[in-house]
Amino acid sequence: MRTILVVLGVLVTLAGAVWALQGAGFILGSFMSNDPTWIWIGAVTAVLGLGTLAVGIWSHRTAKHA
């Protein structure tokens, strides 16, 4: 379960970062490019991904000590 959470967290974080960068206009060639809405959607998605990653890492550490 830990591995799934870590991989999922990394993938969701990367997707959110790409969306935010596209919204900011740093990555061009998409309907999301230069659209400020995608900055916020990407930022929220990246934060959720980081949270998932943290839970995956934290659950492993607490399981070792139990």
CORDATA-V775082 format. One record per helix or strand. SS is the DSSP state (H for helix, E for strand). FROM is the first residue (numbers start at 0). TO is the last residue. If there is no record, write none. Layout:
SS:FROM:TO / SS:FROM:TO
This chain:
H:1:23 / H:35:64
